[in-house]
Amino acid sequence: LQGPSVLSVTAQIAIADAASIVLLPLVIDIERAPRAALGALAIAGCAVVVFLALRAAHVRGWRKRGHHYSEQHRFALELRVSLILLFGLSAIALSTHVSIMLAGFALGLVVSAIGEPRRLARQLFGITDGFFGPLFFVWLGASLQVRELADRPAFIALGVALGLGAVLAHGSGRLLGQPLTLAVFSAAQLGVPVAAATLGTEQHLLAAGEPAALMLGALLTIATTSIAGALAARVSQPDARSG
């Protein structure tokens, strides 16, 4: 399961998730869409300013000198600057009534555009996957009312419909010549349903049981993706042996 096809699927997933997370705060509550759009523009403007400042520091060599100084004295200077910028953008997001996920996404684009050192990448990975990620999912899981799915079976049907709908929508890539297994493989949805459930819970926009239905649909897409990945691997093995 390697090659240009898998790379194209990975690019599809990344682009679709990025665009959806950016647009989600604007469409989840239509009445507040103008204010959310202004907040998103404020975050984007601040991200551009941060990018220009970091770019200037990189061109003038300040970033490189700071990197060596931090490495020699074990100050984790780059990590501290990244966290300060993240918390600053998050404060602006809260003040403009925009989700802090947009602030984190904007800063991630800035860091990626500048180019993050390997040490900073490992540090950020440790903080996100070692602390903030588990903390966020524990909070989200505790806020979901799974019992409401059993009390209202209609939400179970809603979750199944959302999951199967996502698989069918991505499976339409078969009409353009993409292998069916790879088309279904790109249907995995976790970031967008999590973002929708989080925003809906925070802003009280979803009815009781709807966030759990969203997560049920996401789990179904992950299950179908696992099956599609296993089938694609089986198909590729005979091809590799024959080649």
C-alpha positions, 0 to 999 in steps of 0.5 A: 500500500505505497506509491503515488496513489496513497500519497494522493489519498493522504493529500486529499484527507489533509486538504479536506480536513483543513478546509472543513475545520476552517469553514466549520466555525463559520457555518455551524451557527449561521446567525453568528457567521458574520461575527465568526468571519470577522474573528477568523479574519482577525486570527488570519491577520495575526498569523500573517504578522507572526509569519512575517516576524518569524521570517524576518528573524530567520533571514537575519539569523536571529532564529539560528542564534537563538536555536544554538543558545537554547540548545546549549543552555537547555532553555527550550526557547523555541518551544516557549515562544511557540506556546506564547504565540499559541496562547496569544492567538487563543486569547484573541480567538476567545475574545472574538468568539472563535474556536481556539482550534482555528488559532492552533491551526493558523499557528501550525501553518505558520510554523510549517511555512517557516520550517520547524527544527526536529527538536522543536517538532519532538517537543511539540509532539510530546506536549500535544500527544502526551498531554493536550491531546489525551486531556482534550479527548477525556474532556470530550468523552466525558461531555458526551451523553452516550446513554441518550443514544439508547434512549433515542434510537433515532440518533443511532440511525443518524450516526449510521447515516452520517458514517455511511454517507461519508463513505459513499461520498468518498467512494464516488472517487471510483467514478473518476478512476480511483480504486474503490479501496483507496476511495473508501480509505480516504473516508476516515473522518475524526477531526471534523466530527470532533470539531463539530461536537466540540463547538456544538457542545461549547456553544449549546448548538446541538440537541442532546444526543447529537454530539454522540451521534456525530462521534458514532458516524466518525467511528463507522468511517474509521472502521470502514477505512480499516477494512478498506486498508486491509483489502488494499494491502492484500491486492497490492501484495500479489501485484508486488510479487508478480512485478 
